[in-house]
């Protein structure tokens, strides 16, 4: 690897973020969600028989922002994520609010992060295959992403296909960071200032290792499996990442284009 190449350049070499703002792009999101949630059965409550069109979608998708992460060398969909937006229709509650009984204002500035999914071919390392987000359950299994001698290990990137296994080789810290980049971009463009998220503890710890530190707001609950409710103020998250790891900040904000001020 070229150690002089920054993470944003590296990301741009291998990946592209696409806003899923057309029926064709949305179908790619729903189809990947079906493949992972229903066919792989990695999340409880998603029975493939309930989705005869092989697309997983729900009542929140019409009021959500969606994006796709595409792998340039193969043209494959590497991941997808959505942000559920508040609506003034009826007595709206975010899904996480319904699950926890909590409510935080102002709703108009909040989006709930959900359906964060990595395609199977991009989560082939130990501990990743059984997780829809591709984050290993134990931190020791994240050794390629951890800091060594006070510096982040530079050997973790995504490359093209490994011809021996027909799966991509790691040449980028983790594909999830590309989806977080999409979250930052969509939130900036729609003036969102806060995120809700229901996350497994391992996922929250992983994001925290990159300075993306969500605050827990609930005990462990059954929310499509055991997880906690989390909340964050997006400008504060980005400011913290800026102070702790400038390359991650440049990646997430596209060199400051999608930065939010407090």
Backbone as CSV, one residue per row, in Angstrom:
resi,resn,N_x,N_y,N_z,CA_x,CA_y,CA_z,C_x,C_y,C_z
1,UNK,0.830,-1.193,0.000,0.000,0.000,0.000,0.859,1.235,0.000
2,UNK,0.367,2.335,-0.567,1.038,3.615,-0.525,0.665,4.290,0.779
3,UNK,1.602,4.330,1.731,1.293,4.870,3.044,1.056,6.367,3.007
4,UNK,1.429,7.034,1.896,1.205,8.460,1.791,-0.229,8.793,1.355
5,UNK,-0.935,7.828,0.844,-2.288,8.058,0.357,-3.239,8.146,1.538
6,UNK,-4.023,9.229,1.630,-4.915,9.368,2.770,-6.167,8.517,2.587
7,UNK,-6.948,8.434,3.657,-8.109,7.541,3.640,-9.159,7.975,2.628
8,UNK,-9.337,9.276,2.458,-10.331,9.738,1.496,-9.939,9.355,0.073
9,UNK,-8.667,9.512,-0.272,-8.210,9.094,-1.598,-8.382,7.591,-1.773
10,UNK,-8.059,6.864,-0.707,-8.169,5.408,-0.751,-9.621,4.985,-0.939
11,UNK,-10.515,5.641,-0.182,-11.941,5.360,-0.315,-12.398,5.637,-1.748
12,UNK,-12.009,6.782,-2.279,-12.447,7.169,-3.622,-11.918,6.228,-4.694
13,UNK,-10.787,5.587,-4.413,-10.226,4.639,-5.375,-11.071,3.375,-5.453
14,UNK,-11.631,2.947,-4.327,-12.309,1.660,-4.284,-13.828,1.745,-4.143
15,UNK,-14.338,2.881,-3.625,-15.761,2.961,-3.316,-16.401,4.226,-3.862
16,UNK,-17.728,4.155,-3.958,-18.520,5.323,-4.332,-19.819,5.292,-3.537
17,UNK,-20.171,6.449,-2.963,-21.446,6.585,-2.270,-22.484,7.122,-3.240
18,UNK,-23.649,6.494,-3.248,-24.729,6.920,-4.135,-25.990,7.096,-3.301
19,UNK,-26.600,8.272,-3.378,-27.877,8.470,-2.711,-28.936,7.652,-3.440
20,UNK,-29.693,6.879,-2.693,-30.721,6.020,-3.297,-32.002,6.834,-3.427
21,UNK,-32.042,7.643,-4.480,-33.148,8.575,-4.663,-33.969,8.276,-5.913
22,UNK,-33.850,7.058,-6.420,-34.668,6.620,-7.549,-35.239,5.238,-7.214
23,UNK,-36.319,4.845,-7.866,-36.877,3.504,-7.592,-35.865,2.390,-7.835
24,UNK,-35.021,2.535,-8.847,-34.029,1.498,-9.155,-32.988,1.394,-8.043
25,UNK,-32.551,2.512,-7.533,-31.558,2.494,-6.463,-32.168,1.997,-5.159
26,UNK,-33.388,2.409,-4.883,-34.059,1.921,-3.680,-34.232,0.407,-3.738
27,UNK,-34.510,-0.109,-4.915,-34.660,-1.557,-5.043,-33.365,-2.265,-4.687
28,UNK,-32.224,-1.677,-5.024,-30.941,-2.276,-4.645,-30.799,-2.317,-3.127
29,UNK,-31.229,-1.252,-2.458,-31.192,-1.237,-0.987,-32.065,-2.349,-0.423
30,UNK,-33.310,-2.405,-0.893,-34.257,-3.383,-0.363,-33.813,-4.812,-0.664
31,UNK,-33.203,-5.018,-1.832,-32.785,-6.370,-2.190,-31.622,-6.833,-1.307
32,UNK,-30.670,-5.932,-1.039,-29.572,-6.300,-0.152,-30.094,-6.565,1.253
33,UNK,-31.026,-5.761,1.704,-31.622,-5.985,3.017,-32.308,-7.349,3.081
34,UNK,-32.983,-7.726,2.015,-33.611,-9.052,1.967,-32.552,-10.150,2.017
35,UNK,-31.495,-10.002,1.246,-30.448,-11.021,1.204,-29.843,-11.245,2.580
36,UNK,-29.613,-10.145,3.323,-28.920,-10.255,4.612,-29.887,-10.569,5.745
37,UNK,-30.982,-9.840,5.845,-31.905,-10.014,6.967,-32.763,-11.274,6.825
38,UNK,-33.197,-11.537,5.611,-34.163,-12.620,5.413,-33.499,-13.937,5.000
39,UNK,-32.689,-13.924,3.944,-32.073,-15.159,3.467,-30.978,-15.641,4.406
40,UNK,-30.120,-14.721,4.866,-29.080,-15.137,5.821,-29.647,-15.305,7.219
41,UNK,-30.788,-14.683,7.481,-31.464,-14.789,8.787,-30.552,-14.353,9.926
42,UNK,-29.866,-13.216,9.742,-28.931,-12.739,10.765,-29.621,-11.908,11.841
43,UNK,-30.862,-11.500,11.570,-31.619,-10.692,12.519,-32.953,-11.385,12.773
44,UNK,-33.362,-11.531,14.037,-34.646,-12.179,14.310,-35.816,-11.333,13.809
45,UNK,-36.877,-12.016,13.391,-38.093,-11.326,13.005,-38.240,-11.047,11.525
46,UNK,-37.319,-11.554,10.702,-37.394,-11.324,9.260,-37.491,-12.677,8.550
47,UNK,-38.722,-13.113,8.334,-38.975,-14.400,7.685,-39.058,-14.195,6.180
48,UNK,-38.211,-14.904,5.437,-38.158,-14.725,3.986,-39.509,-14.952,3.328
49,UNK,-40.328,-15.809,3.906,-41.637,-16.098,3.313,-42.553,-14.880,3.310
50,UNK,-42.249,-13.901,4.157,-43.076,-12.696,4.222,-42.694,-11.661,3.168
51,UNK,-41.675,-11.966,2.355,-41.193,-11.017,1.349,-41.125,-11.725,-0.002
52,UNK,-42.279,-12.012,-0.608,-42.303,-12.790,-1.855,-41.613,-12.089,-3.018
53,UNK,-41.508,-10.759,-2.971,-40.812,-10.040,-4.044,-39.312,-9.950,-3.800
54,UNK,-38.842,-10.558,-2.685,-37.417,-10.599,-2.322,-36.856,-9.196,-2.125
55,UNK,-37.687,-8.322,-1.573,-37.287,-6.963,-1.210,-37.743,-6.723,0.222
56,UNK,-36.854,-6.278,1.086,-37.219,-6.012,2.483,-37.429,-4.510,2.658
57,UNK,-38.640,-4.110,2.971,-38.946,-2.706,3.222,-40.083,-2.636,4.225
58,UNK,-40.245,-1.471,4.841,-41.294,-1.320,5.846,-41.942,0.059,5.723
59,UNK,-42.807,0.383,6.686,-43.594,1.613,6.617,-42.745,2.866,6.789
60,UNK,-41.508,2.721,7.273,-40.659,3.899,7.486,-39.842,4.295,6.257
61,UNK,-39.781,3.438,5.277,-38.899,3.715,4.143,-39.330,4.929,3.332
62,UNK,-40.631,5.207,3.268,-41.100,6.342,2.492,-40.706,7.669,3.121
63,UNK,-40.369,7.670,4.406,-39.955,8.910,5.066,-38.477,8.822,5.492
64,UNK,-37.698,8.094,4.707,-36.296,7.877,5.035,-35.377,8.346,3.920
65,UNK,-34.137,8.654,4.313,-33.047,8.890,3.368,-32.261,7.596,3.257
66,UNK,-31.866,7.232,2.050,-31.155,5.977,1.828,-29.881,6.251,1.027
67,UNK,-28.856,5.453,1.271,-27.691,5.524,0.400,-27.121,4.130,0.175
68,UNK,-26.400,4.009,-0.921,-25.727,2.774,-1.307,-24.231,3.008,-1.318
69,UNK,-23.494,2.004,-0.883,-22.044,2.014,-0.998,-21.666,1.015,-2.079
70,UNK,-21.060,1.509,-3.160,-20.720,0.669,-4.303,-19.212,0.425,-4.349
71,UNK,-18.827,-0.810,-4.687,-17.420,-1.185,-4.813,-17.024,-1.015,-6.274
72,UNK,-16.175,-0.022,-6.560,-15.858,0.345,-7.941,-15.230,-0.791,-8.758
73,UNK,-14.229,-1.523,-8.212,-13.586,-2.545,-9.050,-14.539,-3.631,-9.544
74,UNK,-15.588,-3.945,-8.765,-16.490,-5.032,-9.149,-17.873,-4.554,-9.579
75,UNK,-18.222,-3.319,-9.206,-19.576,-2.846,-9.466,-20.596,-3.419,-8.513
76,UNK,-20.148,-4.126,-7.474,-21.068,-4.751,-6.529,-21.540,-3.747,-5.480
77,UNK,-22.736,-3.981,-4.956,-23.229,-3.202,-3.824,-22.547,-3.704,-2.562
78,UNK,-21.806,-2.832,-1.899,-21.068,-3.220,-0.697,-21.875,-3.008,0.573
79,UNK,-22.828,-2.078,0.557,-23.596,-1.828,1.762,-24.694,-0.815,1.535
80,UNK,-25.534,-0.681,2.539,-26.608,0.307,2.503,-26.942,0.733,3.918
81,UNK,-27.536,1.912,4.046,-27.988,2.417,5.347,-29.090,3.432,5.084
82,UNK,-29.941,3.629,6.086,-30.989,4.631,5.950,-31.044,5.504,7.195
83,UNK,-31.653,6.686,7.035,-31.969,7.570,8.160,-33.465,7.832,8.113
84,UNK,-34.168,7.431,9.157,-35.607,7.694,9.242,-35.811,9.137,9.689
85,UNK,-36.619,9.871,8.958,-36.896,11.262,9.282,-38.203,11.387,10.060
86,UNK,-38.276,12.454,10.855,-39.516,12.731,11.582,-40.587,13.206,10.608
87,UNK,-41.822,12.877,10.913,-42.941,13.381,10.135,-43.955,13.989,11.090
88,UNK,-44.619,15.027,10.643,-45.610,15.701,11.491,-46.972,15.028,11.423
89,UNK,-47.081,13.983,10.619,-48.359,13.301,10.475,-48.673,12.456,11.710
90,UNK,-49.830,12.701,12.306,-50.257,11.894,13.441,-49.344,12.059,14.653
91,UNK,-49.390,11.099,15.537,-48.549,11.087,16.739,-47.302,10.260,16.447
92,UNK,-46.436,10.800,15.604,-45.277,10.027,15.152,-44.276,9.799,16.278
93,UNK,-43.761,8.581,16.326,-42.635,8.243,17.183,-41.629,7.469,16.354
94,UNK,-40.349,7.725,16.610,-39.319,6.933,15.962,-39.400,5.491,16.477
95,UNK,-38.959,4.530,15.660,-38.993,3.133,16.121,-38.264,2.927,17.448
96,UNK,-37.127,3.591,17.629,-36.379,3.419,18.877,-37.149,3.993,20.060
97,UNK,-37.873,5.073,19.842,-38.691,5.638,20.919,-39.773,4.646,21.345
98,UNK,-40.369,3.980,20.366,-41.390,2.982,20.683,-40.797,1.826,21.481
99,UNK,-39.558,1.452,21.139,-38.928,0.310,21.800,-38.454,0.637,23.207
100,UNK,-38.075,1.906,23.443,-37.488,2.273,24.735,-38.439,3.055,25.629
101,UNK,-39.467,3.661,25.043,-40.349,4.531,25.820,-39.783,5.910,26.030
102,UNK,-38.627,6.206,25.405,-37.986,7.513,25.545,-38.448,8.448,24.440
103,UNK,-38.293,9.738,24.691,-38.632,10.731,23.686,-37.715,11.928,23.874
104,UNK,-37.054,12.359,22.796,-36.116,13.472,22.861,-36.496,14.487,21.798
105,UNK,-36.475,15.769,22.149,-36.807,16.837,21.214,-35.544,17.632,20.884
106,UNK,-35.523,18.434,19.791,-36.595,18.647,18.814,-36.575,17.566,17.737
107,UNK,-37.705,16.987,17.466,-37.791,15.886,16.518,-37.348,16.263,15.118
108,UNK,-37.629,17.484,14.705,-37.344,17.878,13.322,-35.858,17.815,12.992
109,UNK,-35.012,17.832,14.006,-33.563,17.816,13.784,-32.953,16.444,14.017
110,UNK,-33.801,15.439,14.296,-33.324,14.092,14.624,-33.609,13.133,13.477
111,UNK,-32.684,12.234,13.228,-32.914,11.126,12.318,-32.502,9.831,13.000
112,UNK,-33.242,8.763,12.775,-32.858,7.472,13.353,-32.106,6.639,12.319
113,UNK,-30.896,6.244,12.669,-30.049,5.422,11.804,-30.489,3.968,11.920
114,UNK,-30.717,3.333,10.792,-31.100,1.922,10.822,-30.785,1.255,9.492
115,UNK,-31.018,-0.063,9.454,-30.748,-0.876,8.260,-29.319,-0.652,7.751
116,UNK,-28.380,-0.574,8.671,-26.966,-0.469,8.303,-26.467,-1.875,8.003
117,UNK,-26.169,-2.132,6.735,-25.905,-3.495,6.275,-24.699,-3.523,5.354
118,UNK,-23.846,-4.520,5.563,-22.709,-4.786,4.685,-22.977,-6.092,3.945
119,UNK,-22.733,-6.100,2.633,-22.961,-7.295,1.825,-22.053,-8.440,2.280
120,UNK,-22.493,-9.681,2.139,-21.714,-10.828,2.632,-20.282,-10.874,2.119
121,UNK,-20.043,-10.528,0.856,-18.692,-10.642,0.304,-17.727,-9.625,0.891
122,UNK,-18.234,-8.648,1.640,-17.380,-7.630,2.240,-17.254,-7.808,3.753
123,UNK,-17.637,-8.953,4.258,-17.444,-9.251,5.680,-16.985,-10.697,5.831
124,UNK,-15.818,-10.958,5.292,-15.312,-12.321,5.288,-14.270,-12.632,6.335
125,UNK,-13.903,-11.657,7.178,-12.880,-11.928,8.181,-13.490,-12.557,9.425
126,UNK,-12.625,-13.077,10.262,-13.067,-13.787,11.465,-13.985,-12.900,12.326
127,UNK,-15.142,-13.437,12.668,-16.069,-12.724,13.529,-17.025,-11.801,12.800
128,UNK,-16.846,-11.610,11.484,-17.669,-10.653,10.754,-18.860,-11.294,10.039
129,UNK,-18.707,-12.543,9.629,-19.682,-13.139,8.716,-21.078,-13.242,9.317
130,UNK,-21.189,-13.413,10.624,-22.493,-13.573,11.245,-23.135,-12.278,11.665
131,UNK,-22.562,-11.133,11.268,-23.086,-9.839,11.669,-23.490,-9.038,10.427
132,UNK,-24.719,-8.547,10.353,-25.143,-7.809,9.158,-24.323,-6.560,8.893
133,UNK,-23.778,-5.964,9.960,-22.943,-4.774,9.803,-21.473,-5.123,9.615
134,UNK,-21.132,-6.409,9.722,-19.762,-6.830,9.485,-18.784,-6.457,10.564
135,UNK,-19.275,-6.130,11.762,-18.392,-5.769,12.874,-18.295,-6.951,13.813
136,UNK,-17.077,-7.402,14.050,-16.865,-8.556,14.915,-17.357,-8.260,16.326
137,UNK,-17.845,-9.293,17.003,-18.420,-9.119,18.329,-17.384,-8.800,19.401
138,UNK,-16.178,-9.301,19.232,-15.146,-9.091,20.245,-14.101,-8.120,19.731
139,UNK,-13.690,-7.189,20.566,-12.717,-6.197,20.131,-11.389,-6.808,19.737
140,UNK,-11.010,-7.928,20.363,-9.746,-8.538,19.982,-9.779,-9.037,18.542
141,UNK,-10.996,-9.253,18.009,-11.099,-9.667,16.622,-10.997,-8.479,15.673
142,UNK,-10.876,-7.276,16.235,-10.719,-6.072,15.422,-9.264,-5.632,15.414
143,UNK,-8.334,-6.551,15.568,-6.932,-6.206,15.727,-6.391,-5.412,14.555
144,UNK,-6.923,-5.601,13.371,-6.452,-4.854,12.212,-6.844,-3.390,12.255
145,UNK,-7.858,-3.038,13.083,-8.293,-1.652,13.114,-7.715,-0.908,14.331
146,UNK,-7.155,-1.637,15.297,-6.750,-1.016,16.541,-5.429,-0.294,16.393
147,UNK,-5.147,0.570,17.353,-3.912,1.325,17.308,-2.762,0.472,17.841
148,UNK,-1.648,0.541,17.163,-0.446,-0.175,17.584,0.670,0.841,17.764
149,UNK,1.300,0.819,18.941,2.342,1.785,19.259,1.828,3.210,19.100
150,UNK,0.555,3.427,19.484,-0.023,4.751,19.421,-0.464,5.191,18.046
151,UNK,-0.339,4.332,17.045,-0.726,4.694,15.688,-1.661,3.638,15.128
152,UNK,-2.604,4.073,14.284,-3.529,3.120,13.706,-2.824,2.274,12.664
153,UNK,-3.062,0.992,12.685,-2.427,0.065,11.765,-2.748,0.434,10.319
154,UNK,-1.747,0.742,9.473,-2.018,1.199,8.118,-2.252,0.082,7.116
155,UNK,-2.279,-1.162,7.548,-2.348,-2.271,6.602,-3.765,-2.717,6.308
156,UNK,-4.732,-2.032,6.866,-6.107,-2.478,6.697,-6.809,-1.619,5.669
157,UNK,-6.953,-2.142,4.467,-7.639,-1.441,3.396,-8.378,-2.469,2.545
158,UNK,-9.232,-1.968,1.662,-9.899,-2.884,0.742,-9.193,-2.885,-0.595
159,UNK,-9.027,-4.050,-1.170,-8.453,-4.172,-2.502,-9.521,-4.773,-3.416
160,UNK,-9.113,-5.261,-4.553,-10.047,-5.946,-5.446,-10.343,-7.342,-4.942
161,UNK,-10.810,-8.197,-5.807,-11.190,-9.542,-5.402,-9.976,-10.412,-5.126
162,UNK,-10.074,-11.198,-4.082,-9.084,-12.224,-3.809,-9.467,-13.420,-4.685
163,UNK,-8.673,-13.696,-5.703,-9.048,-14.712,-6.685,-9.126,-16.114,-6.086
164,UNK,-8.437,-16.316,-4.979,-8.481,-17.647,-4.371,-9.793,-17.869,-3.643
165,UNK,-10.405,-16.788,-3.150,-11.632,-16.933,-2.357,-12.818,-16.232,-2.991
166,UNK,-12.583,-15.514,-4.090,-13.641,-14.750,-4.751,-14.292,-13.759,-3.798
167,UNK,-13.508,-13.204,-2.864,-14.006,-12.188,-1.954,-13.008,-11.048,-1.919
168,UNK,-13.472,-9.825,-1.582,-12.547,-8.695,-1.558,-11.534,-8.816,-0.434
169,UNK,-10.307,-8.350,-0.683,-9.291,-8.298,0.356,-9.404,-6.955,1.070
170,UNK,-9.108,-6.929,2.361,-9.213,-5.722,3.157,-8.105,-4.739,2.805
171,UNK,-8.499,-3.549,2.281,-7.519,-2.518,2.020,-8.032,-1.155,2.456
172,UNK,-9.033,-1.169,3.342,-9.621,0.045,3.867,-10.045,-0.311,5.281
173,UNK,-9.917,0.604,6.265,-10.136,0.208,7.664,-11.382,-0.634,7.901
174,UNK,-12.519,-0.216,7.408,-13.723,-1.040,7.505,-14.801,-0.405,6.657
175,UNK,-15.563,-1.233,5.938,-16.586,-0.734,5.036,-17.634,0.092,5.767
176,UNK,-17.871,-0.195,7.032,-18.853,0.559,7.798,-18.536,2.053,7.788
177,UNK,-17.254,2.403,7.774,-16.894,3.825,7.760,-17.418,4.510,6.498
178,UNK,-17.483,3.784,5.394,-18.064,4.350,4.187,-19.537,4.672,4.377
179,UNK,-20.257,3.811,5.094,-21.664,4.069,5.355,-21.848,5.219,6.337
180,UNK,-20.953,5.345,7.316,-21.014,6.497,8.229,-20.769,7.785,7.443
181,UNK,-19.865,7.717,6.472,-19.647,8.856,5.587,-20.960,9.237,4.891
182,UNK,-21.714,8.240,4.439,-23.015,8.502,3.823,-23.992,9.127,4.801
183,UNK,-23.983,8.673,6.058,-24.849,9.253,7.078,-24.533,10.728,7.295
184,UNK,-23.239,11.044,7.353,-22.821,12.431,7.551,-23.292,13.300,6.387
185,UNK,-23.113,12.811,5.169,-23.510,13.574,3.990,-25.027,13.805,3.962
186,UNK,-25.812,12.753,4.167,-27.267,12.901,4.135,-27.752,13.828,5.241
187,UNK,-27.143,13.747,6.424,-27.548,14.595,7.549,-27.217,16.054,7.275
188,UNK,-26.058,16.309,6.693,-25.661,17.674,6.344,-26.648,18.273,5.348
189,UNK,-26.997,17.502,4.335,-27.853,18.018,3.268,-29.298,18.213,3.710
190,UNK,-29.703,17.572,4.830,-31.079,17.715,5.312,-31.131,18.373,6.692
191,UNK,-30.027,19.011,7.074,-29.969,19.803,8.308,-30.339,19.002,9.558
192,UNK,-29.948,17.743,9.591,-30.127,16.947,10.804,-28.970,17.220,11.748
193,UNK,-29.291,17.302,13.040,-28.249,17.603,14.028,-28.033,16.462,15.013
194,UNK,-28.970,15.519,15.070,-28.895,14.438,16.040,-29.199,13.109,15.364
195,UNK,-28.621,12.047,15.929,-28.923,10.699,15.483,-29.424,9.862,16.641
196,UNK,-30.487,9.113,16.407,-30.849,7.970,17.220,-30.231,6.735,16.572
197,UNK,-29.965,5.715,17.357,-29.553,4.430,16.787,-29.735,3.342,17.830
198,UNK,-30.246,2.200,17.392,-30.244,1.015,18.227,-29.076,0.151,17.798
199,UNK,-28.101,-0.073,18.683,-26.868,-0.763,18.302,-26.478,-1.837,19.310
200,UNK,-25.859,-2.882,18.788,-25.200,-3.847,19.658,-23.999,-3.178,20.308
201,UNK,-23.608,-3.684,21.472,-22.497,-3.075,22.201,-21.211,-3.107,21.387
202,UNK,-20.984,-4.200,20.645,-19.758,-4.314,19.854,-19.705,-3.249,18.771
203,UNK,-20.859,-2.943,18.179,-20.909,-1.920,17.138,-20.595,-0.550,17.725
204,UNK,-21.170,-0.241,18.880,-20.896,1.046,19.532,-19.427,1.163,19.918
205,UNK,-18.835,0.071,20.429,-17.410,0.101,20.802,-16.537,0.296,19.575
206,UNK,-16.906,-0.366,18.482,-16.127,-0.234,17.259,-16.126,1.205,16.774
207,UNK,-17.290,1.830,16.703,-17.370,3.218,16.256,-16.599,4.139,17.196
208,UNK,-16.663,3.852,18.497,-15.941,4.668,19.470,-14.434,4.601,19.248
209,UNK,-13.943,3.458,18.726,-12.504,3.329,18.483,-12.024,4.293,17.401
210,UNK,-12.957,4.815,16.601,-12.622,5.804,15.580,-13.051,7.207,15.993
211,UNK,-13.441,7.390,17.260,-13.854,8.688,17.753,-15.321,8.991,17.545
212,UNK,-16.087,8.035,17.007,-17.517,8.230,16.745,-18.266,7.708,17.972
213,UNK,-18.455,8.576,18.951,-18.863,8.153,20.287,-20.325,8.509,20.558
214,UNK,-21.200,7.522,20.427,-22.616,7.699,20.751,-22.817,7.558,22.263
215,UNK,-23.798,8.275,22.808,-24.132,8.162,24.233,-25.277,7.181,24.421
216,UNK,-25.118,6.185,25.301,-26.230,5.250,25.548,-27.371,5.960,26.264
217,UNK,-28.602,5.655,25.881,-29.761,6.280,26.513,-30.755,5.244,27.030
218,UNK,-30.370,3.966,26.967,-31.278,2.938,27.469,-30.451,1.755,27.962
219,UNK,-31.037,0.925,28.810,-30.400,-0.358,29.124,-30.493,-1.262,27.904
220,UNK,-29.953,-2.456,28.014,-30.066,-3.416,26.916,-31.535,-3.806,26.739
221,UNK,-31.999,-3.702,25.503,-33.384,-4.016,25.175,-33.403,-5.019,24.024
222,UNK,-34.554,-5.626,23.803,-34.726,-6.516,22.661,-35.239,-5.673,21.504
223,UNK,-34.354,-5.278,20.617,-34.679,-4.422,19.471,-34.078,-5.084,18.252
224,UNK,-34.794,-6.101,17.743,-34.246,-6.993,16.713,-32.955,-7.643,17.229
225,UNK,-33.034,-8.175,18.435,-31.874,-8.727,19.105,-31.433,-7.785,20.210
226,UNK,-30.543,-8.240,21.110,-30.112,-7.409,22.237,-29.270,-6.221,21.792
227,UNK,-29.663,-5.025,22.216,-28.890,-3.834,21.901,-29.257,-2.740,22.888
228,UNK,-28.583,-1.622,22.794,-28.915,-0.438,23.573,-29.366,0.673,22.632
229,UNK,-30.156,1.599,23.164,-30.490,2.795,22.421,-29.379,3.814,22.606
230,UNK,-29.021,4.508,21.516,-27.957,5.513,21.567,-28.442,6.808,20.932
231,UNK,-27.766,7.891,21.319,-28.117,9.222,20.843,-26.831,10.016,20.696
232,UNK,-26.776,10.905,19.699,-25.583,11.752,19.578,-25.925,13.066,18.911
233,UNK,-25.097,14.073,19.196,-25.152,15.390,18.567,-24.082,15.379,17.485
234,UNK,-24.496,15.420,16.232,-23.580,15.189,15.117,-22.403,16.168,15.095
235,UNK,-22.602,17.490,15.264,-21.437,18.390,15.263,-20.412,18.046,16.329
236,UNK,-20.879,17.612,17.516,-19.943,17.249,18.579,-19.153,15.999,18.201
237,UNK,-19.812,15.035,17.562,-19.128,13.829,17.095,-18.021,14.206,16.122
238,UNK,-18.353,15.039,15.139,-17.365,15.406,14.120,-16.227,16.225,14.709
239,UNK,-16.551,17.076,15.664,-15.499,17.862,16.318,-14.538,16.953,17.081
240,UNK,-15.094,15.947,17.756,-14.247,15.006,18.492,-13.364,14.205,17.535
241,UNK,-13.933,13.755,16.418,-13.146,13.013,15.434,-12.050,13.913,14.862
242,UNK,-12.365,15.187,14.627,-11.375,16.141,14.109,-10.176,16.238,15.047
243,UNK,-10.442,16.254,16.343,-9.357,16.385,17.328,-8.552,15.108,17.479
244,UNK,-9.202,13.956,17.322,-8.529,12.701,17.638,-7.930,11.992,16.430
245,UNK,-8.522,12.160,15.245,-8.008,11.468,14.063,-8.406,12.259,12.818
246,UNK,-7.492,13.126,12.371,-7.811,14.036,11.278,-8.172,13.295,9.991
247,UNK,-7.514,12.154,9.715,-7.829,11.430,8.483,-9.248,10.868,8.498
248,UNK,-9.689,10.387,9.643,-11.063,9.893,9.727,-12.038,11.058,9.516
249,UNK,-11.731,12.218,10.083,-12.576,13.396,9.902,-12.638,13.796,8.426
250,UNK,-11.485,13.802,7.762,-11.451,14.149,6.339,-12.270,13.160,5.518
251,UNK,-12.229,11.886,5.915,-13.018,10.875,5.222,-14.504,11.114,5.421
252,UNK,-14.927,11.252,6.680,-16.346,11.352,6.981,-16.972,12.628,6.427
253,UNK,-16.205,13.717,6.396,-16.756,15.004,5.959,-16.347,15.364,4.543
254,UNK,-15.626,14.474,3.864,-15.110,14.734,2.519,-14.311,16.025,2.520
255,UNK,-13.265,16.008,3.344,-12.364,17.158,3.494,-13.099,18.416,3.948
256,UNK,-14.079,18.223,4.828,-14.788,19.363,5.422,-15.996,19.830,4.658
257,UNK,-16.290,19.273,3.495,-17.447,19.704,2.705,-18.737,19.466,3.488
258,UNK,-18.815,18.338,4.214,-20.033,17.993,4.943,-19.850,18.165,6.453
259,UNK,-19.023,19.114,6.837,-18.813,19.388,8.263,-19.970,20.196,8.811
260,UNK,-20.280,19.993,10.090,-21.329,20.756,10.748,-20.717,21.499,11.920
261,UNK,-21.036,22.756,12.061,-20.520,23.547,13.185,-21.506,23.470,14.335
262,UNK,-20.967,23.590,15.546,-21.820,23.587,16.724,-22.609,24.877,16.787
